[in-house]
Amino acid sequence: MRSAKYTGPGSAAQVVSITVIDSPRPAAGEVLLRVGAAGLNPVDVKIRAAATDFGVIRYSDLPGWDVAGVVAAVGDDVEEWTVGDRVHALAGFPRAAHTLAEYAVVPASDLARLPQAWSTAQAGAAPLAALTAWQALDAAGVRSDAGTGQRVLVLGGAGGVGHLVIQLAVARGASVLATASPAKHDLVRSWGADEVVDYRDEQALAAIAPVDAVIVTVDGTLPPRGAVAQGTAVISITGLSDAQRAHLGEWGASPVERILVHADGPQLGEIADLADAGRVTVHLDSEFPLDELVSAQERVETGRATGKVVVIVDPEV
């Protein structure tokens, strides 16, 4: 089968290749997918550039974690999935999963059905970003049963994770403020944000009143001072410096936490239900065939993608 492969650390143009390797076989508790699409995320390009593990995130020269496709075979002890099922997953993360290939083996427990409302490309682009958004809101205590409507500030509302945080927060009954560049304000509002602020407008940022939760999706970004009050949850998906944590502690933020997404088929299934109810969509910035993986990774590395970048492995799936 054809598969993406890295030859070592470096730029995408230097180290990304498409090669032919043996197709994998599913072990007990696993399924084999014929891959239709696989999303790209910042972690993909960061780990490629360094060619080394990032803490618990495992490096592999055969990349990919997001995946959508059709079940081609099932291993022993798999009862919930059968050949022909259309599914998607964040496969095995943070372990290596090798989904940027024509076939991929995925733990059965990581799978969820493909939402009927989404294309294969959307479903392949979604899992890591959607689960990150879901788990960030969980960590922030943003829940449907929270009583009075919570106010959530999303820093980076037009990004791959940010646009899904907005929609999932609204689905949980929260009102949402978000930051984005002016050209993207109408789009961010279309995802459910009540207010959108230019991330470069210091006066507008300073005017934001305290919120219940801040979800930080942008590297090196500290929430506006006025948005944080005693008990405001600040959840980052990129990390916070010691100085930032100290400021947030002085301001009364609690909890202050960085999360690392984990694979979770049942959570992805709940997101699929929301998708089919018309409450969550995936905005695709761009689609690239597998042979143009270099260009796809370079697009992610610009940091300017609106929504998700996805690789189409097999347009027939």
Secondary structure as UniProt FT lines:
FT   STRAND          2..6
FT   HELIX           12..15
FT   STRAND          16..20
FT   TURN            28..29
FT   STRAND          30..40
FT   HELIX           42..50
FT   TURN            55..56
FT   STRAND          66..74
FT   TURN            76..77
FT   TURN            83..84
FT   STRAND          86..90
FT   TURN            93..94
FT   STRAND          103..107
FT   HELIX           108..110
FT   STRAND          111..113
FT   TURN            116..117
FT   HELIX           120..125
FT   HELIX           127..140
FT   TURN            144..145
FT   STRAND          151..155
FT   TURN            157..158
FT   TURN            160..161
FT   HELIX           162..171
FT   TURN            172..173
FT   STRAND          175..180
FT   HELIX           182..184
FT   HELIX           185..190
FT   TURN            191..192
FT   STRAND          195..198
FT   TURN            199..200
FT   HELIX           202..206
FT   STRAND          213..216
FT   TURN            219..220
FT   HELIX           225..227
FT   TURN            230..231
FT   STRAND          233..236
FT   HELIX           242..251
FT   STRAND          256..258
FT   HELIX           265..276
FT   TURN            277..278
FT   STRAND          284..289
FT   HELIX           290..292
FT   HELIX           293..301
FT   TURN            302..303
FT   STRAND          308..312
FT   TURN            315..316
//
